[in-house]
Amino acid sequence: MDSTFCDGVMDISITGGVVRVDFFDYVNGENDSNGNPPRQHNHRILLTPEAFLQTYTAFDQVINQLVEKGLLTRRDEAAQ
């Protein structure tokens, strides 16, 4: 199995009934005017709408586990 490291999601779009999730990594070198490293597209995943919803559900479950373990705080909870 291949593994790809990504720093984040660059874009999510729907074209022709296919959900396209584009990932990026930061490029070493010069920073932009805000002091941030530039982003470089490095991977794309194509999903059916059903697969996208299954992925969303899986991410949501992991987020809930991270909150329960105290590794993440939801923004609405942090504001209280």
C-alpha positions as CSV (number, residue, x, y, z in Angstrom):
1,M,0.0,0.0,0.0
2,D,1.3,3.5,-0.9
3,S,1.3,6.3,1.7
4,T,1.2,10.0,1.0
5,F,1.9,12.7,3.6
6,C,-0.3,15.8,3.2
7,D,-0.4,19.0,5.3
8,G,-4.0,19.6,4.5
9,V,-6.9,19.8,2.1
10,M,-6.6,22.4,-0.6
11,D,-10.0,22.0,-2.2
12,I,-13.1,19.9,-2.4
13,S,-15.3,20.0,-5.5
14,I,-18.0,18.1,-7.3
15,T,-17.6,17.5,-11.0
16,G,-19.7,15.1,-13.0
17,G,-21.1,13.5,-9.9
18,V,-17.6,12.8,-8.5
19,V,-16.3,14.4,-5.3
20,R,-12.7,15.5,-5.8
21,V,-10.6,16.1,-2.7
22,D,-7.3,17.9,-3.4
23,F,-4.5,17.7,-0.8
24,F,-1.4,19.9,-0.4
25,D,1.9,20.0,1.2
26,Y,4.0,23.1,2.2
27,V,6.9,24.0,0.0
28,N,10.2,24.8,1.7
29,G,11.8,28.0,0.7
30,E,10.3,31.5,0.4
31,N,7.2,32.5,2.3
32,D,4.3,34.5,1.0
33,S,3.5,38.1,2.1
34,N,1.9,36.8,5.3
35,G,4.9,34.7,6.3
36,N,3.3,31.4,5.3
37,P,5.1,28.8,3.2
38,P,3.5,28.3,-0.2
39,R,1.2,25.3,-0.8
40,Q,1.8,22.7,-3.5
41,H,-0.9,20.3,-4.8
42,N,0.4,16.8,-4.1
43,H,-2.5,14.3,-4.2
44,R,-6.2,13.9,-5.4
45,I,-8.8,11.4,-4.2
46,L,-11.9,10.8,-6.3
47,L,-15.0,9.6,-4.4
48,T,-18.6,8.8,-5.2
49,P,-21.0,10.8,-3.1
50,E,-21.7,7.7,-1.1
51,A,-18.0,7.1,-0.4
52,F,-17.6,10.8,0.5
53,L,-20.4,10.5,3.1
54,Q,-18.8,7.3,4.5
55,T,-15.5,9.2,4.8
56,Y,-17.1,12.1,6.5
57,T,-18.8,9.8,9.0
58,A,-15.4,8.1,9.7
59,F,-13.7,11.4,10.2
60,D,-16.5,12.6,12.5
61,Q,-16.1,9.4,14.7
62,V,-12.3,10.0,15.0
63,I,-12.9,13.7,15.9
64,N,-15.3,12.6,18.7
65,Q,-12.7,10.1,20.0
66,L,-10.0,12.9,20.0
67,V,-12.4,15.2,21.9
68,E,-13.2,12.4,24.4
69,K,-9.5,11.9,25.0
70,G,-8.9,15.6,25.5
71,L,-6.7,15.9,22.4
72,L,-9.1,18.3,20.7
73,T,-11.5,20.9,21.9
74,R,-14.5,21.9,19.8
75,R,-14.7,25.6,19.1
76,D,-18.1,26.0,20.6
77,E,-16.9,24.4,23.8
78,A,-13.7,26.5,23.9
79,A,-15.8,29.7,23.7
80,Q,-17.7,28.9,26.9
